[in-house]
Amino acid sequence: MKSQSMLIIFLTLSLNLFSQDVKFFNQRPDRNFSIGLGGDGGVISLHHETLKVISYNLMIATEMGLGATQDFSISEPNHYYLSLPFNLSVCFGKRVHLFEAGIGSTIHLRINDPFYEFCVYPIIGYRIQPVKSNKMMFKLYTSIPYNLNFDSYIKLKNSDLYFLPIGISIGKSF
């Protein structure tokens, strides 16, 4: 009887400690709002990201954005584009320093013209993701689409669309 009581007390304490740990990592911010330069959103973009916290060192990030870019002729562009990126990635690491790997896609809609470009790409990056709300987040990543023109590295094949494969995002977590 005494050993059974000790076992029940031990299990109760273990469950309480485990629930405290789960409660602690679930307090990590689960949304980011950021502004991006380069990368999948075009020259400049706004992103909203939702984070699904799996454990303290593992998250799944779903990001949607709205950006703007132009054709390759930087000084006198003929066309402007509205970019709609969507990304799904896994973030893992220690505390605030996380490695990111995933897949993304972007639809580039030409303004005042019924034309669009679509690209799919892998995402590899590094992020500083705060553990408390209302703190700054930072992300440096590369997204190289399958149809990137490897002669110039800044436009898509068979297109004059300006696409920078390296991006930087700075924003706020909440």
C-alpha positions in Angstrom: 0.0 0.0 0.0 2.8 2.4 0.9 4.6 1.7 -2.4 1.4 2.3 -4.4 0.9 5.6 -2.6 4.4 6.6 -3.4 3.9 5.6 -7.1 0.7 7.7 -7.3 2.4 10.7 -5.7 5.4 10.3 -8.1 3.2 10.1 -11.2 1.1 13.1 -10.1 4.3 15.2 -9.6 5.7 14.0 -12.9 2.5 15.0 -14.8 2.4 18.4 -13.1 6.0 19.1 -14.1 5.3 18.0 -17.6 2.3 20.2 -17.9 4.3 23.2 -16.6 6.8 22.5 -19.4 4.1 22.3 -22.1 2.5 25.5 -20.7 5.9 27.3 -20.9 6.7 26.6 -24.5 3.1 27.3 -25.6 3.5 30.9 -24.4 5.9 31.6 -27.3 4.4 34.1 -29.8 2.5 32.4 -32.6 2.3 35.1 -35.2 4.7 37.4 -37.0 4.1 40.5 -39.2 7.1 41.5 -41.2 8.4 43.6 -44.1 10.7 41.9 -46.5 13.3 43.0 -49.0 14.1 40.6 -51.9 13.2 37.0 -51.8 9.9 35.4 -52.8 7.8 38.6 -52.4 9.6 40.6 -55.0 11.5 43.8 -54.3 9.5 44.7 -51.3 6.7 42.8 -49.5 4.6 42.5 -46.4 4.2 39.1 -44.7 1.9 37.6 -42.1 3.1 34.4 -40.6 1.4 31.9 -38.3 3.6 29.6 -36.2 2.4 26.3 -34.9 4.6 25.5 -31.9 5.3 21.7 -31.7 7.9 21.9 -29.0 10.2 24.5 -27.6 12.7 24.0 -30.4 10.4 23.0 -33.2 7.8 25.0 -35.1 5.8 24.9 -38.3 5.6 28.3 -40.1 2.9 29.2 -42.6 3.4 32.5 -44.3 1.3 34.5 -46.7 2.4 37.8 -48.2 1.8 40.7 -50.6 4.6 42.2 -52.5 5.6 44.3 -55.5 8.3 43.9 -58.1 9.0 44.9 -61.7 10.6 43.6 -64.8 14.4 43.3 -65.2 14.8 46.8 -66.7 15.4 48.6 -63.4 15.8 52.2 -64.7 12.8 52.1 -67.1 10.6 49.2 -66.3 7.9 48.2 -68.8 5.8 46.2 -66.4 5.0 46.1 -62.6 3.9 43.0 -60.8 1.9 42.2 -57.7 3.5 39.2 -55.8 1.5 36.7 -53.8 3.9 34.4 -51.9 2.8 31.4 -49.8 5.4 29.4 -47.8 5.3 26.4 -45.5 8.4 25.6 -43.5 9.8 23.8 -40.5 11.9 25.8 -38.0 14.1 24.1 -35.5 17.0 25.1 -33.3 17.8 26.4 -29.8 15.8 29.1 -28.0 15.7 32.1 -30.4 18.1 30.9 -33.1 16.3 28.7 -35.6 17.2 27.1 -38.9 14.3 27.1 -41.4 13.7 24.6 -44.3 10.5 24.4 -46.4 8.8 24.9 -49.7 7.2 28.0 -51.1 5.4 29.4 -54.2 4.7 32.8 -55.6 2.2 34.0 -58.1 3.3 37.2 -59.9 0.4 39.1 -61.4 1.2 41.7 -64.0 -0.6 45.0 -63.3 -3.0 46.2 -66.0 -2.4 43.1 -68.1 -4.0 39.6 -67.9 -0.6 37.8 -67.4 0.9 35.9 -64.5 4.1 34.0 -63.6 4.1 31.1 -61.1 7.2 29.7 -59.4 7.8 27.0 -56.8 11.0 26.9 -54.7 12.7 25.4 -51.7 13.4 27.7 -48.8 16.5 27.5 -46.6 17.1 30.2 -44.0 18.1 31.4 -40.5 15.8 33.3 -38.2 15.9 34.9 -34.8 12.4 34.2 -33.4 11.7 35.8 -30.0 10.3 33.8 -27.1 8.2 36.7 -25.8 5.5 38.8 -27.6 6.0 42.3 -29.0 9.7 41.6 -29.8 11.5 42.0 -33.1 12.0 39.0 -35.4 14.6 38.7 -38.1 14.8 36.2 -41.0 17.5 35.7 -43.7 16.6 33.2 -46.3 17.2 32.0 -49.8 14.5 30.8 -52.2 15.7 29.5 -55.6 12.8 28.7 -58.0 13.1 25.9 -60.5 12.7 28.4 -63.3 15.4 30.9 -62.2 17.6 32.1 -65.0 21.1 30.9 -64.0 22.8 33.3 -66.4 21.7 36.4 -64.4 20.5 34.9 -61.1 18.0 37.8 -60.7 15.3 36.9 -63.2 13.1 34.0 -64.2 13.6 31.9 -67.4 11.6 33.1 -70.4 10.6 36.2 -68.5 11.8 39.7 -67.7 10.5 39.4 -64.1 12.9 40.6 -61.5 13.4 37.9 -58.8 16.0 38.1 -56.0 16.7 34.6 -54.6 17.9 36.1 -51.3 15.6 37.8 -48.9 15.6 39.6 -45.6 12.5 40.0 -43.3 12.3 42.2 -40.2 9.1 42.3 -38.2 7.3 42.0 -34.9 6.1 38.9 -33.1 2.8 38.8 -31.3 
